[in-house]
């Protein structure tokens, strides 16, 4: 399954990251991500039925569009997806406040791995991260559900390079100038 994130830094569009998602391995995790990737409703939208037939709970925010990458650590990862508070403190899922780790079959074996951010076992929500290098120490702790698709074109590589070079406040790894998702799907 294919997806994309178009990213801007300040007023400048960096470009589009093309992603490959793995619903064949982690269908529940991918379904949660895709819901927020394609959801652009107003805050407090009504519950919806997911493709697996489960009812998605009422969630605030507008999904990933216009949400920020609130934490960027060079040679490690960029974290985003908090469309509630836009600072890394908000989380929700289509299954309730959070959902369990689906499995750990995929590994953080390469640059561009797409994985769920969490605050401990079984606390997956809407936040995710993209790695800047292999991060095997995260295996068994964070659910991998996709990767940057390097085969599409060179743009994804260039965008990830630019994302890694964003200037941050070293005290908290927050970008000095806002980095946001301007389009997604």
MOURUR-V825554 format. One record per residue. RES is the residue in one small letter. OMEGA is omega in degrees with one decimal (* if undefined). Layout:
res: [RES & RES]
omega: [OMEGA & OMEGA]
This chain:
res: [x & x & x & x & x & x & x & x & x & x & x & x & x & x & x & x & x & x & x & x & x & x & x & x & x & x & x & x & x & x & x & x & x & x & x & x & x & x & x & x & x & x & x & x & x & x & x & x & x & x & x & x & x & x & x & x & x & x & x & x & x & x & x & x & x & x & x & x & x & x & x & x & x & x & x & x & x & x & x & x & x & x & x & x & x & x & x & x & x & x & x & x & x & x & x & x & x & x & x & x & x & x & x & x & x & x & x & x & x & x & x & x & x & x & x & x & x & x & x & x & x & x & x & x & x & x & x & x & x & x & x & x & x & x & x & x & x & x & x & x & x & x & x & x & x & x & x & x & x & x & x & x & x & x & x & x & x & x & x & x & x & x & x & x & x & x & x & x & x & x & x & x & x & x & x & x & x & x & x & x & x & x & x & x & x]
omega: [-178.2 & 176.7 & 177.4 & 173.2 & 173.1 & -169.2 & 175.6 & 174.8 & -172.2 & 179.7 & -175.5 & 174.8 & 178.8 & -178.0 & -173.6 & 170.8 & 176.1 & -173.5 & 168.9 & 179.3 & -174.7 & 177.4 & 176.9 & -178.3 & -176.7 & -174.5 & -178.3 & -180.0 & 178.6 & 179.9 & 177.5 & -180.0 & -177.7 & 177.6 & -178.0 & 176.9 & -174.6 & -178.3 & 178.5 & -179.8 & 176.3 & 179.1 & 178.0 & -177.9 & -178.2 & 177.3 & 179.9 & 176.1 & -178.0 & -178.1 & 178.5 & 177.5 & 178.0 & 179.1 & 177.2 & -179.9 & 177.7 & -179.7 & 178.6 & 177.7 & -176.5 & -176.5 & -172.6 & -179.5 & -177.8 & 172.6 & -173.1 & 161.0 & -171.9 & -176.6 & 178.3 & 180.0 & 179.4 & -179.0 & 176.7 & -175.3 & 171.0 & -177.1 & 179.0 & 175.7 & 177.2 & 179.1 & 179.7 & -178.9 & 178.2 & -179.0 & 179.8 & -179.4 & -177.7 & 176.9 & 175.1 & 174.8 & 177.0 & -178.4 & -175.5 & -178.5 & 176.5 & 177.9 & -174.5 & 173.4 & -175.7 & 173.6 & -179.7 & -177.0 & 179.0 & -175.7 & 176.6 & -168.9 & -175.7 & 170.8 & 178.2 & 176.8 & 179.4 & -170.5 & 178.6 & 170.8 & 178.5 & 176.9 & 179.9 & -178.4 & 174.9 & -178.0 & 177.3 & 178.8 & -178.9 & -177.3 & -178.4 & 173.9 & 177.5 & -176.0 & 175.1 & 176.9 & 175.3 & -177.6 & -175.2 & 180.0 & 177.8 & 179.1 & -178.9 & -179.9 & 180.0 & -177.4 & 174.4 & -180.0 & 178.1 & -179.9 & 172.2 & -179.1 & -176.8 & -175.2 & -176.9 & -179.4 & 179.8 & -176.4 & -179.1 & 177.9 & -179.8 & -179.7 & 179.1 & 175.5 & -179.7 & 178.4 & -179.7 & -177.3 & 179.2 & 179.0 & -178.3 & 171.5 & -174.7 & 179.4 & -175.5 & 177.6 & 178.0 & 176.2 & 177.7 & 176.3 & -173.2 & 172.7 & -173.5 & 175.2 & -177.7 & 176.2 & -179.5 & 178.6 & *]
